[in-house]
Amino acid sequence: QVQLAESGGGLVQAGDSLRLSCAASGGTFSMVGMGWFRQCPGKEREFVARISLFGTRTDYADSVEGRFTISRDNAKNTVYLQMNSLQPEDTAVYYCAFNPAKYATNWRADYWGQGTQVTVSS
């Protein structure tokens, strides 16, 4: 069973940056794609970014493209989300996803992290 541990969240002001980390253990990290999702207050969990098996492909939600960067270090079993130019609408609990896949409009993952809170004040 894979365990995912997110870290790096916190309280920041608009325009600030944060880097989230997701450390995986208990499984084979390098064999699957990884992703980041978020759940804003009162809303459904939504896709943020994903990265392919070897990090050669990335995909972003329109709302974060150009501001967020997903990366991975397979030797460290870790995936990152660099978040720049944060805005209040980025406030959410951010979740790391192991092997995310989209079925129609719904996202699934083999494993989810517990989430890390990001709060952006104006």
C-alpha contacts under 8 A as a table, 3 or more apart, distances in Angstrom:
res1	aa1	res2	aa2	distance
1	Q	26	G	5.68
1	Q	27	G	6.21
2	V	24	A	6.68
2	V	25	S	5.68
2	V	26	G	4.69
2	V	27	G	4.98
2	V	28	T	8.00
2	V	111	Y	6.75
3	Q	24	A	5.63
3	Q	25	S	5.23
3	Q	26	G	6.11
3	Q	27	G	7.86
3	Q	111	Y	7.51
3	Q	112	W	7.99
3	Q	113	G	7.12
4	L	22	C	6.27
4	L	23	A	5.69
4	L	24	A	4.65
4	L	25	S	6.65
4	L	96	C	6.97
4	L	97	A	7.95
4	L	98	F	7.99
4	L	111	Y	7.55
4	L	112	W	6.56
4	L	113	G	4.59
4	L	114	Q	7.35
5	A	21	S	7.95
5	A	22	C	5.32
5	A	23	A	5.23
5	A	24	A	6.56
5	A	96	C	7.88
5	A	113	G	5.64
5	A	114	Q	6.75
5	A	115	G	7.83
6	E	20	L	6.93
6	E	21	S	5.51
6	E	22	C	4.32
6	E	23	A	6.56
6	E	95	Y	7.17
6	E	96	C	6.64
6	E	113	G	6.35
6	E	114	Q	7.00
6	E	115	G	6.05
6	E	116	T	5.91
7	S	20	L	5.71
7	S	21	S	5.25
7	S	22	C	6.47
7	S	116	T	6.05
8	G	18	L	6.97
8	G	19	R	5.92
8	G	20	L	4.51
8	G	21	S	6.13
8	G	116	T	7.26
9	G	18	L	7.11
9	G	19	R	7.64
9	G	20	L	6.29
9	G	116	T	5.40
9	G	117	Q	5.22
9	G	118	V	4.88
9	G	119	T	7.91
10	G	117	Q	6.15
10	G	118	V	5.03
10	G	119	T	6.15
11	L	118	V	6.13
11	L	119	T	4.71
11	L	120	V	5.96
11	L	121	S	7.52
12	V	16	D	6.23
12	V	17	S	7.75
12	V	118	V	7.85
12	V	119	T	6.26
12	V	120	V	5.00
12	V	121	S	6.28
13	Q	16	D	5.68
13	Q	86	L	7.58
13	Q	87	Q	7.81
13	Q	120	V	5.22
13	Q	121	S	4.72
13	Q	122	S	5.93
14	A	85	S	6.84
14	A	86	L	5.33
14	A	87	Q	4.86
14	A	88	P	6.39
14	A	120	V	5.82
14	A	121	S	5.77
14	A	122	S	5.19
15	G	84	N	7.09
15	G	85	S	4.17
15	G	86	L	4.99
15	G	87	Q	6.42
16	D	84	N	6.35
16	D	85	S	5.56
16	D	86	L	5.58
17	S	82	Q	7.49
17	S	83	M	5.40
17	S	84	N	4.39
17	S	85	S	6.08
17	S	86	L	6.15
18	L	82	Q	6.13
18	L	83	M	5.19
18	L	84	N	6.68
19	R	80	Y	6.76
19	R	81	L	5.54
19	R	82	Q	4.36
19	R	83	M	5.88
20	L	80	Y	5.50
20	L	81	L	4.98
20	L	82	Q	6.39
20	L	83	M	7.82
21	S	78	T	6.71
21	S	79	V	5.89
21	S	80	Y	4.57
21	S	81	L	6.54
22	C	78	T	5.39
22	C	79	V	5.20
22	C	80	Y	6.27
22	C	96	C	6.22
22	C	113	G	7.89
23	A	76	K	7.78
23	A	77	N	5.84
23	A	78	T	4.48
23	A	79	V	6.73
24	A	27	G	7.48
24	A	29	F	6.56
24	A	77	N	5.44
24	A	78	T	6.16
25	S	28	T	7.86
25	S	29	F	7.65
25	S	77	N	7.26
28	T	31	M	6.04
28	T	32	V	7.98
29	F	32	V	6.44
29	F	74	N	6.72
29	F	77	N	5.66
30	S	33	G	7.78
30	S	53	L	6.19
30	S	54	F	7.18
30	S	74	N	5.47
30	S	77	N	7.22
31	M	53	L	5.95
32	V	52	S	7.08
32	V	53	L	4.94
32	V	98	F	7.19
32	V	99	N	5.36
33	G	50	R	7.09
33	G	51	I	5.59
33	G	52	S	4.37
33	G	53	L	4.50
33	G	54	F	7.88
33	G	98	F	6.80
33	G	99	N	4.98
33	G	100	P	6.87
34	M	50	R	5.59
34	M	51	I	5.44
34	M	52	S	6.68
34	M	53	L	7.53
34	M	79	V	7.28
34	M	96	C	7.47
34	M	97	A	5.70
34	M	98	F	5.03
34	M	99	N	5.32
34	M	100	P	6.29
35	G	48	V	7.52
35	G	49	A	5.49
35	G	50	R	3.90
35	G	51	I	6.14
35	G	96	C	5.90
35	G	97	A	4.93
35	G	98	F	6.69
35	G	99	N	7.36
35	G	100	P	6.24
36	W	47	F	6.69
36	W	48	V	5.42
36	W	49	A	5.19
36	W	50	R	6.21
36	W	81	L	7.52
36	W	94	Y	6.84
36	W	95	Y	5.66
36	W	96	C	4.75
36	W	97	A	5.90
37	F	45	R	6.62
37	F	46	E	5.52
37	F	47	F	4.59
37	F	48	V	4.86
37	F	49	A	6.91
37	F	94	Y	5.70
37	F	95	Y	5.09
37	F	96	C	6.45
37	F	97	A	7.25
38	R	45	R	5.40
38	R	46	E	5.46
38	R	47	F	6.63
38	R	48	V	6.63
38	R	92	A	5.82
38	R	93	V	5.41
38	R	94	Y	4.24
38	R	95	Y	5.77
39	Q	43	K	6.24
39	Q	44	E	5.81
39	Q	45	R	4.14
39	Q	46	E	6.17
39	Q	92	A	5.18
39	Q	93	V	5.28
39	Q	94	Y	6.56
40	C	43	K	5.33
40	C	44	E	7.11
40	C	45	R	7.12
40	C	89	E	7.95
40	C	90	D	7.54
40	C	91	T	6.15
40	C	92	A	4.16
40	C	93	V	6.53
41	P	91	T	7.78
41	P	92	A	6.38
47	F	60	Y	7.91
47	F	61	A	6.44
47	F	107	W	7.76
48	V	60	Y	5.75
48	V	61	A	5.11
48	V	64	V	7.01
49	A	58	T	7.19
49	A	59	D	5.45
49	A	60	Y	4.34
49	A	61	A	6.24
49	A	69	T	7.98
49	A	70	I	6.55
50	R	58	T	5.65
50	R	59	D	5.31
50	R	60	Y	6.70
50	R	70	I	6.89
50	R	100	P	7.80
51	I	54	F	7.99
51	I	55	G	5.61
51	I	56	T	7.50
51	I	57	R	5.75
51	I	58	T	4.50
51	I	59	D	6.60
51	I	70	I	6.67
51	I	71	S	6.90
51	I	72	R	7.74
52	S	55	G	4.99
52	S	56	T	6.21
52	S	57	R	5.25
52	S	58	T	6.42
53	L	56	T	7.56
54	F	57	R	7.92
54	F	74	N	7.94
55	G	58	T	7.10
55	G	71	S	6.70
55	G	72	R	6.44
58	T	70	I	7.16
60	Y	64	V	6.58
60	Y	65	E	5.46
61	A	64	V	5.62
61	A	65	E	6.05
62	D	65	E	5.31
64	V	67	R	5.44
64	V	68	F	5.61
65	E	68	F	6.00
65	E	69	T	7.90
66	G	69	T	7.69
67	R	83	M	6.18
67	R	84	N	5.15
67	R	85	S	6.23
67	R	86	L	7.87
68	F	81	L	6.68
68	F	82	Q	5.45
68	F	83	M	4.50
68	F	84	N	5.99
69	T	80	Y	8.00
69	T	81	L	5.65
69	T	82	Q	5.02
69	T	83	M	6.64
70	I	79	V	7.30
70	I	80	Y	5.60
70	I	81	L	4.57
70	I	82	Q	6.34
71	S	79	V	5.78
71	S	80	Y	5.20
71	S	81	L	6.57
72	R	77	N	7.80
72	R	78	T	5.78
72	R	79	V	4.12
72	R	80	Y	5.89
73	D	76	K	5.45
73	D	77	N	6.13
73	D	78	T	5.39
73	D	79	V	6.26
74	N	77	N	4.71
74	N	78	T	6.26
74	N	79	V	7.90
75	A	78	T	7.85
83	M	86	L	6.57
86	L	90	D	6.40
86	L	120	V	6.76
87	Q	90	D	5.43
87	Q	91	T	7.54
87	Q	120	V	6.04
87	Q	121	S	7.57
87	Q	122	S	7.36
88	P	91	T	5.57
88	P	119	T	7.32
88	P	120	V	4.69
88	P	121	S	5.61
88	P	122	S	6.12
89	E	120	V	7.63
90	D	118	V	7.56
90	D	119	T	7.47
90	D	120	V	6.75
91	T	117	Q	7.82
91	T	118	V	5.40
91	T	119	T	4.57
91	T	120	V	5.44
92	A	117	Q	6.09
92	A	118	V	5.51
92	A	119	T	6.59
93	V	115	G	5.72
93	V	116	T	5.38
93	V	117	Q	4.41
93	V	118	V	6.04
94	Y	115	G	5.20
94	Y	116	T	5.26
94	Y	117	Q	6.25
94	Y	118	V	7.06
95	Y	112	W	6.64
95	Y	113	G	5.55
95	Y	114	Q	6.61
95	Y	115	G	4.45
95	Y	116	T	6.68
96	C	112	W	5.79
96	C	113	G	5.11
96	C	114	Q	7.96
96	C	115	G	7.03
97	A	100	P	5.92
97	A	109	A	5.90
97	A	110	D	7.48
97	A	111	Y	5.90
97	A	112	W	4.75
97	A	113	G	6.51
98	F	109	A	5.74
98	F	110	D	5.64
98	F	111	Y	5.05
98	F	112	W	6.34
99	N	109	A	5.33
99	N	110	D	5.76
99	N	111	Y	7.42
100	P	107	W	6.69
100	P	108	R	5.50
100	P	109	A	4.15
100	P	110	D	6.90
101	A	107	W	5.64
101	A	108	R	5.36
101	A	109	A	6.18
102	K	105	T	6.51
102	K	106	N	5.61
102	K	107	W	4.42
102	K	108	R	6.31
103	Y	106	N	5.16
103	Y	107	W	6.08
103	Y	108	R	7.44
109	A	112	W	6.78
